C-alpha cells in the first residue's frame, strides 16, 4: 500500500467520542445518586432483616481450597428451603455476602460454590448434588435440615445463565429460578447459551434500567415472552440500577427477590401480595418499570 492509499487517521474520534461516553456515564451515575428510592411497604419489609439469626460456613477440600459457602438460619428449628446461588463472572460468594446472609435471615439455606465461571449450569447442578449428599449424611451438620423438595436458584450475570442451564443436568427442575441481570444472548459463550422455552421452573427476571449494555430491557423482555404459556413468571426492571447493583447487600433488588422466594418456596401469603391478587404491589411501585407477570 502506498502512502497515498493509507487510511486517513482520525484523531478527533478519541477527543469527541470518548468525552461523550465519559459524560454519559457521569450523568447516569449522578442520576443514580440523586434518585431517591422509596420502597413500597412490602418491598421495605422484605428488604429489612428477617426473623432468624444467620450464620455461614465455608466448606474446603483436602488441599484447603474453598468449595462451597452455606449461609443458613442457625436458630430455625425445622428444615429450610434451599436456594442455590450462581456467581457472576470471576466473582465469589463473598462478593454477595450481605445478600446471602439476608436471605438466610429470612429462613433459607443459601448454597454457593467458588467456581468463577458458572454459565454452563453444570457447576450449579454439582452444588445441588452436594446439597442432597449433605442432607442425607448422618455426620453432616445439615443432616435432615434441608428441604430438598423445595429448591430455588438465583444467579447474577453469568450466574443467571448458569441457574437456567442447570436444568440440563438435573432430573427435577427447581421450584423457581430468579435471574438478576441476565446477559443478552450475544454476550454468552456457546456453552452458556440458555433456552427459556425449555424451562419448567417458575421464573422471575430482574434487572436494572441502567444495565443497557449487558442486560437491557429488550433482552429481558425477549426472555420473558419466551416463557411457556401456562408457566408462572414475572419480569421487572428497577430504576437506575446498573449491572453490578445487586452485589454486596443486593441493592434495590433485595426486597422483591426475598419476597419472591418467600412466595414461591414458603407459600408466604404476605409476600404473594407483591406479585399476585387484585392490586399487586410490584405493578404499582413507581421504582420499577417494565413489570410483567403471568399465572401468579
Secondary structure, 3 states (H helix, E strand, C coil): CCHHHCCCCCCHHHHHHHHHHHHHHHHHHHHHHHCCCCCCHHHHHHHCCCCCCEEEEEEECCCCCEEEEEEEECCCCCCEEEEEEECCCCCCHHHHHHHHHHHHHCCEEEEEECCCCCCCCHHHHHHHHHHHHHHHCCCCCCCCCEEEEEEEEEEECHHHHHHHHHHHHCCCCCCEEEEECCCCHHHCCHHHCCCHHHCCCEEEEEEECCCCCCCCHHHHHHHHHCCCCCCCEEEEEECCCCCCCCCCCCHHHHHHHHHHHHHHHHCCHHHHCCCCCCCCCHHHCCCEEEEEEECC
